[in-house]
Amino acid sequence: MLYVYFGLELILLAHVLRRRGSVSIHFFYLFIVFYIIVIGFRSGYGDYGSYVQLFQTAEFPKSFFAEQEKLFYGLIFALRGMGFGPLVLFLLMAATSLSLEANNIKKYSQFVYLSLFIYSIQYLIFFDGHLMRQGIALSIVQFSYRFCIRRQPGRFLLAVVIASLFHYTAWLFLIGYLFAEVKLTKGLVVWFVVLCALILVTNPFKLVMDFLQGLSPTKYLGYFGAPSLATGWFSFVEKGLVCFICISYRRRLNGDRFSSFLVVNYFLSVLVFCCFLGSDVFASRISVYFRVSEIYLIPVLYKEAKSSNKSVALVIYVAWMLLKQLLTVTFLSDYVFAPFSTAFSIGID
């Protein structure tokens, strides 16, 4: 199934290059519907088993008041009260998250198919498929970008609160509002490099995790361990490449308020990622609220590269993402293979 998925990504990229970013509404929503089906009917991988168990065993009102993700638990109890099974939960979560994502891409992106390509490779399977609570929280966080740019703190806070009621880590994006009007100056680049180097040398991961374990002794135990080469340092190099491209186009990007906002968010994601590099999975999950800006940042960089005929670094980045996805399909197929394999064995009731 994932080979079909990978083939569609290649078609999507070809559409980007051929259409030069123009929008075919029907083709765009055809991909969205396909992704909803893939994620909604998935089974047997990632957190699938734990979500099914959670759906079946969560107790009302105990679980509702004990957990922070009250909208998620409220949805479980509402569906269960109407006689539905976990399959409906998966479909509803997928439809909500993907519909929001489609709205965000059409609202913010200068090249919607390129944004859809970035999203499908970097976020769809791992977040909307594997970590569906955080996937929907990410979509809501992106929706809040407009409130950051317009400096509407009340609406921004409301959006973050709603996102946190699906996954509590969304609170971290409150930092994004503080940096909404910051521009990527030479001084900021110097401070960024110094802070990254300092964090990597001092390695504050254990100190931070000890603090988090003090708040919740068992919640973060699974995140201890050295980063793997593929998703740890390779991801760091990938982020470094994007930062290099941003620095190259710094003056042009600073001329547009939204582009500057995207750049600063991406740089924040690298700092957060460095802090938690002791666990590649945890670093990815925490930094993603800032890193997700790349869905709209890469099209901005693509536009700048086209106008200046300096697209080598961007071509390397896209080629790397394709290679990474191919390696995922080839070597991690047991983890994310065949979303339809046992979907209908869950049942509706």
C-alpha positions as CSV (number, residue, x, y, z in Angstrom):
1,M,0.0,0.0,0.0
2,L,2.8,2.4,0.9
3,Y,4.4,1.8,-2.6
4,V,1.1,3.2,-4.1
5,Y,1.3,6.0,-1.6
6,F,4.9,6.8,-2.6
7,G,4.0,6.6,-6.3
8,L,1.2,9.2,-5.7
9,E,3.8,11.5,-4.0
10,L,5.9,11.3,-7.1
11,I,2.8,12.2,-9.2
12,L,2.1,15.1,-6.8
13,L,5.7,16.4,-7.2
14,A,5.4,16.1,-11.0
15,H,2.2,18.1,-10.9
16,V,4.0,20.8,-8.9
17,L,6.7,21.0,-11.5
18,R,4.4,20.8,-14.5
19,R,1.7,23.2,-13.3
20,R,4.1,25.6,-11.7
21,G,2.0,25.9,-8.5
22,S,-1.4,26.5,-10.1
23,V,-4.4,25.0,-8.4
24,S,-6.7,22.3,-9.8
25,I,-9.4,22.1,-7.1
26,H,-10.6,18.7,-8.0
27,F,-7.1,17.2,-8.1
28,F,-6.2,18.8,-4.8
29,Y,-9.3,17.5,-3.0
30,L,-8.8,14.0,-4.6
31,F,-5.6,13.7,-2.7
32,I,-7.2,14.9,0.5
33,V,-10.0,12.3,0.2
34,F,-7.4,9.6,-0.5
35,Y,-5.4,10.6,2.6
36,I,-8.6,10.5,4.7
37,I,-9.3,7.0,3.5
38,V,-5.7,5.9,4.2
39,I,-5.6,7.3,7.7
40,G,-9.2,6.7,8.6
41,F,-9.1,3.0,7.7
42,R,-5.6,2.3,8.9
43,S,-5.0,-0.5,11.4
44,G,-2.3,-2.5,13.1
45,Y,0.5,0.0,13.2
46,G,1.8,2.8,15.4
47,D,-0.6,3.7,18.2
48,Y,-3.5,1.8,16.6
49,G,-3.8,-0.8,19.3
50,S,-3.5,1.6,22.2
51,Y,-6.3,3.8,20.6
52,V,-8.6,0.9,20.2
53,Q,-7.9,-0.2,23.8
54,L,-8.4,3.4,25.0
55,F,-11.7,3.6,23.1
56,Q,-13.0,0.4,24.7
57,T,-11.8,1.0,28.3
58,A,-12.0,4.7,29.0
59,E,-14.3,5.4,31.9
60,F,-16.7,8.3,32.2
61,P,-16.5,10.6,34.1
62,K,-13.2,9.4,35.6
63,S,-11.1,9.5,32.5
64,F,-12.7,12.8,31.2
65,F,-11.8,14.7,34.4
66,A,-8.4,13.0,35.0
67,E,-7.0,13.6,31.5
68,Q,-6.0,16.9,29.9
69,E,-7.2,16.0,26.4
70,K,-10.9,16.5,27.2
71,L,-12.2,17.1,23.7
72,F,-10.6,13.8,22.6
73,Y,-12.1,11.9,25.5
74,G,-15.4,13.7,25.1
75,L,-15.5,12.5,21.5
76,I,-14.8,8.9,22.6
77,F,-17.7,9.0,25.1
78,A,-20.0,10.6,22.6
79,L,-19.3,8.0,19.9
80,R,-19.5,5.2,22.3
81,G,-22.8,6.5,23.7
82,M,-24.3,6.5,20.1
83,G,-23.2,2.9,19.7
84,F,-20.3,3.4,17.4
85,G,-16.9,1.6,17.5
86,P,-13.3,2.8,17.1
87,L,-13.4,2.8,13.3
88,V,-15.7,5.8,13.4
89,L,-13.3,7.6,15.7
90,F,-10.4,7.0,13.3
91,L,-12.5,8.2,10.4
92,L,-13.8,11.3,12.2
93,M,-10.4,12.3,13.5
94,A,-8.9,11.8,10.0
95,A,-11.6,13.8,8.3
96,T,-11.3,16.7,10.8
97,S,-7.5,16.8,10.7
98,L,-7.3,16.5,6.9
99,S,-10.1,19.0,6.2
100,L,-8.3,21.6,8.5
101,E,-5.0,20.8,6.8
102,A,-6.6,21.4,3.3
103,N,-8.0,24.7,4.5
104,N,-4.6,25.8,6.0
105,I,-2.7,24.9,2.8
106,K,-5.1,26.8,0.6
107,K,-5.1,29.7,3.0
108,Y,-1.3,30.1,3.5
109,S,0.6,28.4,0.7
110,Q,1.9,30.1,-2.5
111,F,2.2,26.6,-4.1
112,V,-0.5,24.4,-2.7
113,Y,0.7,21.2,-4.4
114,L,4.2,21.7,-3.1
115,S,2.8,22.2,0.4
116,L,0.7,19.1,0.1
117,F,3.8,17.2,-1.0
118,I,5.8,18.4,2.0
119,Y,2.9,17.5,4.3
120,S,2.3,14.0,2.9
121,I,6.0,13.1,3.3
122,Q,6.8,14.7,6.6
123,Y,3.6,14.6,8.6
124,L,0.7,12.5,7.2
125,I,1.8,9.0,8.2
126,F,3.6,9.7,11.5
127,F,1.3,12.4,13.0
128,D,-2.1,12.0,11.4
129,G,-1.8,8.2,11.2
130,H,0.4,7.2,14.1
131,L,-0.3,10.0,16.6
132,M,-3.7,11.2,15.5
133,R,-4.4,13.3,18.6
134,Q,-1.2,15.3,18.0
135,G,-2.0,15.4,14.2
136,I,-5.3,17.2,14.8
137,A,-3.6,19.5,17.4
138,L,-1.0,20.4,14.7
139,S,-3.8,21.3,12.2
140,I,-5.4,23.7,14.8
141,V,-2.0,25.2,15.6
142,Q,-1.5,26.0,11.9
143,F,-5.0,27.5,11.8
144,S,-3.9,29.9,14.5
145,Y,-1.2,31.4,12.3
146,R,-3.6,34.0,11.1
147,F,-4.2,35.2,14.6
148,C,-0.5,35.5,15.3
149,I,0.1,37.6,12.2
150,R,-3.0,39.8,12.9
151,R,-1.9,40.1,16.6
152,Q,-5.2,38.8,17.9
153,P,-4.1,37.3,21.2
154,G,-7.6,36.2,22.4
155,R,-8.4,34.2,19.2
156,F,-4.9,32.8,19.2
157,L,-5.2,31.7,22.8
158,L,-8.6,30.1,22.1
159,A,-7.1,28.1,19.2
160,V,-4.2,26.9,21.3
161,V,-6.5,25.9,24.1
162,I,-8.7,23.9,21.7
163,A,-5.6,22.2,20.2
164,S,-4.3,21.4,23.8
165,L,-7.7,19.6,24.5
166,F,-6.7,17.1,21.8
167,H,-3.0,17.0,22.8
168,Y,-1.6,18.8,25.8
169,T,1.8,19.6,24.1
170,A,0.1,22.2,21.9
171,W,0.6,24.7,24.8
172,L,4.2,24.9,23.7
173,F,3.2,27.0,20.7
174,L,2.3,29.9,22.9
175,I,6.0,30.8,22.5
176,G,5.2,31.3,18.8
177,Y,3.1,34.4,19.5
178,L,6.0,36.0,21.3
179,F,8.2,35.7,18.2
180,A,5.5,36.6,15.6
181,E,7.1,39.9,14.7
182,V,10.8,38.9,15.0
183,K,12.9,39.1,11.8
184,L,15.9,37.0,10.9
185,T,18.7,39.6,11.3
186,K,22.4,38.9,11.2
187,G,22.5,39.2,15.0
188,L,19.7,36.7,15.4
189,V,21.6,34.2,13.2
190,V,24.7,34.6,15.3
191,W,22.7,34.0,18.5
192,F,21.0,31.0,16.9
193,V,24.3,29.4,16.0
194,V,25.8,30.1,19.4
195,L,22.7,28.7,21.2
196,C,22.6,25.6,19.1
197,A,26.3,24.9,19.8
198,L,25.9,25.6,23.5
199,I,22.9,23.2,23.7
200,L,24.7,20.5,21.8
201,V,27.8,20.8,24.0
202,T,25.9,21.0,27.4
203,N,23.3,18.4,26.4
204,P,20.5,19.5,28.7
205,F,18.2,16.6,27.7
206,K,18.6,14.6,31.0
207,L,18.1,17.7,33.1
208,V,14.9,18.6,31.2
209,M,13.6,15.0,31.3
210,D,14.3,14.7,35.0
211,F,12.2,17.8,35.5
212,L,9.3,16.4,33.4
213,Q,9.5,13.1,35.2
214,G,9.1,15.0,38.4
215,L,5.8,16.3,37.1
216,S,4.7,12.9,35.8
217,P,6.9,10.0,37.0
218,T,5.8,7.4,34.4
219,K,4.6,9.5,31.4
220,Y,8.1,10.1,29.8
221,L,10.0,6.9,30.7
222,G,9.7,5.6,27.1
223,Y,11.6,8.6,25.7
224,F,15.0,7.9,27.3
225,G,17.7,6.5,25.0
226,A,20.3,7.6,22.5
227,P,19.0,9.1,19.2
228,S,19.1,6.8,16.2
229,L,21.2,7.8,13.2
230,A,18.3,7.9,10.8
231,T,15.8,10.1,12.7
232,G,18.2,11.9,15.0
233,W,21.3,13.4,13.5
234,F,20.0,13.0,9.9
235,S,17.0,15.1,10.8
236,F,19.4,17.7,12.4
237,V,21.3,17.9,9.1
238,E,18.1,18.2,7.1
239,K,17.0,21.1,9.4
240,G,20.4,22.7,9.0
241,L,20.0,22.7,5.2
242,V,16.7,24.5,5.4
243,C,18.2,27.0,7.8
244,F,21.1,27.6,5.4
245,I,18.6,28.3,2.5
246,C,16.6,30.7,4.8
247,I,19.8,32.6,5.7
248,S,20.7,32.8,2.0
249,Y,17.3,34.5,1.2
250,R,17.2,36.4,4.6
251,R,16.7,39.9,3.2
252,R,13.9,38.9,0.8
253,L,12.1,36.9,3.5
254,N,12.3,39.7,6.0
255,G,10.4,41.9,3.5
256,D,7.2,39.8,4.0
257,R,5.6,39.5,7.5
258,F,4.3,36.0,7.1
259,S,7.5,34.6,5.5
260,S,9.5,36.1,8.3
261,F,7.1,34.5,10.8
262,L,7.5,31.1,9.1
263,V,11.3,31.4,9.1
264,V,11.6,32.3,12.8
265,N,9.3,29.4,13.7
266,Y,11.4,27.0,11.8
267,F,14.6,28.3,13.6
268,L,12.8,27.8,16.9
269,S,12.0,24.2,16.0
270,V,15.8,23.6,15.6
271,L,16.5,25.0,19.0
272,V,13.8,22.9,20.6
273,F,15.0,19.8,18.7
274,C,18.5,20.3,20.0
275,C,17.3,20.5,23.5
276,F,15.7,17.0,23.3
277,L,18.1,15.4,20.9
278,G,18.8,12.7,23.5
279,S,15.5,11.1,22.3
280,D,14.9,11.6,18.6
281,V,11.2,10.7,18.9
282,F,10.6,13.1,21.8
283,A,12.6,15.8,20.0
284,S,10.4,15.4,16.9
285,R,7.2,15.4,18.8
286,I,8.0,18.5,20.8
287,S,9.6,20.6,18.1
288,V,6.9,19.8,15.5
289,Y,4.7,22.7,16.5
290,F,7.3,25.0,15.1
291,R,8.7,22.8,12.4
292,V,5.3,22.4,10.7
293,S,5.8,25.9,9.3
294,E,8.0,24.2,6.7
295,I,4.8,23.2,4.9
296,Y,4.4,26.9,3.9
297,L,8.1,27.9,4.2
298,I,9.4,25.6,1.5
299,P,7.0,27.0,-1.2
300,V,8.2,30.5,-0.2
301,L,11.8,29.4,-0.7
302,Y,10.9,27.7,-3.9
303,K,9.5,31.0,-5.2
304,E,12.7,32.8,-4.2
305,A,14.9,30.1,-5.8
306,K,13.0,30.4,-9.1
307,S,13.3,34.2,-9.2
308,S,17.1,34.1,-8.5
309,N,18.0,30.9,-10.3
310,K,19.7,29.5,-7.2
311,S,17.8,26.4,-6.5
312,V,20.5,23.8,-5.9
313,A,20.2,23.6,-2.2
314,L,16.4,23.3,-2.5
315,V,16.7,20.6,-5.1
316,I,19.0,18.7,-2.7
317,Y,16.4,19.1,0.1
318,V,13.5,17.7,-2.0
319,A,15.7,14.9,-3.3
320,W,16.6,14.0,0.3
321,M,13.0,13.9,1.4
322,L,12.2,11.6,-1.5
323,L,15.1,9.3,-0.5
324,K,14.0,9.3,3.1
325,Q,10.5,8.4,2.2
326,L,11.7,5.6,-0.1
327,L,13.9,4.2,2.7
328,T,10.9,4.4,5.0
329,V,8.7,2.4,2.6
330,T,11.5,-0.2,2.0
331,F,12.8,-0.8,5.5
332,L,10.0,0.2,7.8
333,S,7.1,-1.5,6.0
334,D,6.3,-3.6,9.0
335,Y,5.6,-0.4,11.0
336,V,3.5,1.5,8.5
337,F,2.5,-1.1,5.9
338,A,-1.0,-1.8,4.5
339,P,-3.4,0.5,6.3
340,F,-6.3,-1.5,4.9
341,S,-5.1,-4.9,6.0
342,T,-7.4,-5.4,9.0
343,A,-9.4,-2.1,9.1
344,F,-12.8,-3.7,8.7
345,S,-12.2,-6.3,11.4
346,I,-12.6,-3.5,14.0
347,G,-16.3,-3.2,13.2
348,I,-18.7,-0.3,13.5
349,D,-20.3,-1.5,16.7
